[in-house]
Structure formats: C-alpha cells, structure tokens
Amino acid sequence: MSEHLVIAVLTYRRPDDLRELLPMLRRQARSREPAATVLVVDNDPAGGAESQAREMGVAYVQEPRPGIAAARNRALTEAADAQLLVFIDDDERPSPKWLQHLLATYHVSSPAAVVGPVVSRFAAEPSTWISEGKVFARRRLATGTEIEVAATNNLLLDMAQVRALHLRFDERFGLSGGSDTLFSVQLVNRGGRMVWCDEAVVTDVVPPHRATQHWVLQRAFRSGNGWSRVQLETACGRRDRLTRRAGLCARGTIRVGGGSAKMLVGALGRSVGLRARGARTLMRGAGMVTGAAGYVYSEYRR
C-alpha cells in the first residue's frame, strides 16, 4: 500500500493563487491510492483562506503566529502521522506528474528529502534588466544528485527521518526568511540525505511587483544575510563561529567588489545583463557581511 502523504500549501492572503493551485493539487492527490491529503496552512490571523479551502474540499488549519517558520512547523505537526510531507508554495503550479516524479525518486533509496526544480513564469512581460540578467534562473541538476541545501518551495520529507533527526524550523528566522535553509543544512549535518529530482518541476508565477530591480536586489540582500546567519547558527563552538564570521565577512566583501566590477564593465559595455548580475552579486555580498556582523534583515515583517 502507498504511504500516507500530506501536501502542504502555506499561504498568506493570496486567494487568486489558491483558486488556481488547489484544483491542480487535488487532481494529483487523487491520482494515487490512498489519496494524498491536501492541507492549507493559513498564516493570516483573520483566517482569510478558510472558506476557500472548504469550498475546494481540502483540509485547512490556521496558524496565526506571524512568520513562515511557524506555518512550516504547523505543517510538520499536522503531518505527524503521515509517512511523507510535501511542501509547495501557494504561488507555484505543479507540472502534471510532479508528485509522481517526487515519489519515484524517493522510492529509489528512501532519502530524508527529495527536492525538485522551480522555474519562473512572468505574469507580465519583464523588463530587459530582469530578462537579460536572468535573475530568476535557478539550478538544475541530474536526478539522483545529492545536495546540501534546499528551500521548501518544492520539497518532499520522510517524516520518520525528520523526527529521528529532531528537526523543526527555527522560528527566530520566521520574519527574516531562511528557516528552510537552516532546516536543510541541519538535516544534512545530522546525517540525512537530500536527493534531487529534476523531473518534478513546479512553476513559480512571478507577479509584476516582484519582477523589479528593487525586489530582486532586496531578495539578494536577504539571501546573503540569511546565509551568514545559517552558517553561524550551525557552527560548532565559539572558535568555529569566530572563524566562520571572519570567512563570511571576507567572502561577502569579495562579492561586493566583484559585483561592483561587473556593474562597471556592464556599464562600459552597455550590457544590461552584466549590470544586473553584478548588482545582485554586490547585494548578496553586502547581505553576507551584515549577517556575519549580527544584523538581521526581516523581509517578512508585518
């Protein structure tokens, strides 16, 4: 018999996205025996997604504590009796055999986690800075490749292994982002395996307000800031922490310099793409330096 599986969608005031996503998830959930459970975890204190989830015939819980880490932990709690938990974002759309591919890869070697790729689709035609800079391009790997860090936007978890490794999402990262990065790094550090499944594609629908220089550079800064905090959080003792802090400051400074150089070359050569990539590199480096220094950038503060 197939495993008891829960597909968790974390949401915060995105009714249009849920309206499109939930029917897709229901179809895939019902394509297996027994059917998977589709669960909406609503991080809106007003519970705005409840009526929509009920109308769609899917499970619903409200997690009023602010921060995506709290919502992720609520999904872990609700899936405590499940064998497998799959995370997908509310602004993503699964490919037709997405769930089937995740499970097929999982059944090869039963890793602690299976991770799939995310590709972007723009709701409106992006600017040249966005398109030529390829700022929404993400990694693609061969199926079966073991990886060391992942997000929760396309992630299958073996719940027995998650419990055995004593993993939860750190709610200190709830408003800053990065709790999924920390979770995945801890999973690997504690002996778990994460495996890539390149066929299990989900599409990220990028709204116009995200397809801007401001949003992209803000996200690059947050990503660098969060990465430094994760590295410091997983340090083994005071000496290792000091060594990592110095290394993060150095690598971040190198990125700032390298990004600045790319921007200059791009300006001289009239390359919009090179300027965009340079700006992202610079901002990620700046985020790494500030994170190493102890500054916490809270992108999701309300």
N, C-alpha and C positions, 0 to 999 in steps of 0.2 A: 504493500500500500504506500502511496505517496506521503510525503511529510506534511504535517500541519504547518501551513505557511501563512504569514501575515504580510501584506503590502501596506506600508505606512506612508501617508502623504501628510507632511507638515504644512500648515497653511496659516496665513495671517492676512485677512481681508483681501482675498483675490477670488471673488465669485466667478468672474468670467473664465479664469483659468480652470477652476474646478469643474465648471459646466462642460468644458471640452475634455478634460483629463479623465474624470471619473468613469464615463462610459467605456473608454478605452481600457481602463484597468479592470472593470467588471468583466469585459469580454475575455481578457487574458486569465483572470482569476477563475472563470468558469470553464476554461478550456482544459483544466486538469481535474483529477479525481484523487482525494476530495477537493472541492473548490477552495481556492485560497480566500482568505478574509481580506477585504479592502478596508483600511482603517484611516479615517481622517482625524488628525490631531490638530485641534484648533487652538492657536496661541493668542486668539483675540479674547480679551476679558469679557467682551459683550457676547461672545458665542455666536458671532455672525454667520458661521458656516453650518450651524446645526440643521436648520430647516432644509438647506440644500442637500446635505449628506443624507438626511432621512428620505427626501424625495427620490434620491438616486438609489436608495436601498443598500447603503453601505454603513459600516459601523462608525460611530462618532464618539469622541471624547474631547472635553475641553481642558486645556492646560493654561490657566490664567496667569501663572507666573511668567513674567516677561523674559524673553531670551530663547534663542533656538536650542540651546543646550537643554533647557528644561523640557521643551517639547520633544527632543530626541530621547531624553530619559523616560518621558511618559510613554513613548512608543516601546521602549525596552520593557517597561513594567507591564504594559498591556499585552505584550507578546511573550510573557514569561512562560506560558505553557506551550508555546509554539516551538517547532524544531528550527524553523528558519524565519528570519525577518528581512524584508527587502525595503530599503528606503528609496523614494523618488521624490523630487521637488514638485511643488504644485505648478510651476511654470514650465514644466517639461512634458514631452509627449513620447511615449514608448514606441519603438518600432514594432511591427506586427508580431514577431516571435521573440520579443525582448525577454520575457520571463522564461520561455522555453530554453533560450540560449544560456541564461544565467544558471539555470538548474542543470543543464547538460554539463557545463564546465565544473560546477560544484560536484557532480556525481563522479567525475574522473578521479579525484583524490581527496574529497571532503575537506577542503581548506577551511580556515576560520572565516574567511571572507572572499567574495568574488566581486570584482569591480569592473564596470563597463564604461565605455566612452560616452562623452557628451559632445554633440555637435550643435552649432548655433544656427538658428534661422531668425532673420530680422523681420520684425513686424512692419517696418518701413525701410525704404532704401537708405542704407547708412552713408555717412559722409566718406570722402576719399581718405581722410585720416584714419577712420575705422577700417575700411576695406583694404587699403594698401598696407596698413600697419599690421594686418592680420591679428588684431589684438584679442579676438575671441577664439583663436585657434587653440586647440587642446591636444594633448598627447594621444597617439595611437600606438599600440603595442601588439605583438603577436599573442594570440590566445595561449594561455598557459604560462606566460611570463610572470614570475613572482615580483611583487612590488613592495615598497616600504612605506608609502604614504598615500592616502586617498581621502576624498570627500565623501559625503553621504548622499550626493545627488544621483547616484546610480550604484547602489551597494547592497549586496546580499550578505547576511551574517548568519553563521551557525550559532544558535543561541546557547547550546550546551557549552561550546568552547568559550563564548563570551562570558558566561557565568564562571567557568573554571578559571579564566584569566582575571576575574574580578574587575571587569571593565564597566565603567559608566562614563558619561560625558561630563566633563568638568564645567560646572555652572559658573565658575569665575570667568569663563570665556563666552558666556551667554550673549552678552550685548556687544562684544568685540568681534565675534566670529573666531574660528579656529579650533573650536571644541572637537570637530570631526578630525582635523589634522592631528591633534593631540591623541585622540582616541585610537586612530590607526597606527600612529607611531608607537603608542604603548602596547597595542596588540602585537606588533612585530617584536618589540623589545622583550615581551614576556613569552615569546616562543610561538605565537600564532603565525599562520601563513596567509598571505593575501595573494590571490591569483587574478590575472587579467582575462577578461572575455571580450574580445574585440567585436564579436557579432552582436552583443547585447547593447545596441545603440539606443540612446534617448536623445531627443532633440530639445534643446533649450530655446524657448521663444523669447527673443530679446526685444523688449518694448523700446520705444523711441527715447525715453528718458534715461535708459542705460546705454544706448548707443551714442554716447557723447564723450568728448575728451575728459570732461570733469569727472564723470562717473568712473571711467576706465582708470584714470590716474589715482582717484580716491581708492579704488579697489586694489590697485597695485601697492599703494602705501599700506593699506590694511593687511594685505597678504604678507608683505615683508615684516611688518610689525608683529603679526601673529606668529610667523615662522620663528622669529627670535624668541618670543615668549615660550613657544613649544620646546625649543631646544634648551632653554634654561630650566624649564619645568621638568624635563627628563634627565637632567644632569645627575651624576652620581657623586654627591658630596660637594663640599664648598670649593675644593681645588678645581674639580671638573667644571663647576659652574663659572668660576673666575676665568678659566681657560676658554670656555665657550663664549663668555661675554666678550673677551678680547678678540676672539676669532670672528664673531658676528659683527663687531664694530669694524674690523679690518675689511671683511668681505663686503659689508654694506658700503663702506667708503669707496672701495674699488668699483662697485656697481654705480655709485653716484658719478665717479669720474668717467667710467666707461660710457654711461648713458649720456653724460654731457658731451663727450667727444662724438658720439653717434649723432646727436642732435646738431652739432656744429657741421659735421660732414654732410648731413642731410640737408641742412640749410644752404650750404655752399653748392651742393649738387642738385638742389631743388628736388630732393627725394622726400615726398610726404611720408612714405612708408618708413624710411630710416629715421626720420624725426619722431614718428610715433613710437617706434620700438625703443629709441633712445630715451624718450620721456618716460616710458613705462619702466625701463631698467633703472633710471635715476630715482623714480619714486619708490620702487621696491627697495632699492638700496637705502634710501632715506628712512623707510619704514623699519628695515632691519636695524639700523643704527639706533633709532629711537626706542625700539623694542628692547634692544640689548641694554639700553640705559635705564629701562624700567618704566617707560611711558606706555600707557595702554590706550589705544585708539578704539573708541567704541562706535563702530559704524552703525550698529542697530539700536542705539539709544533712542528712546521714545520721548 
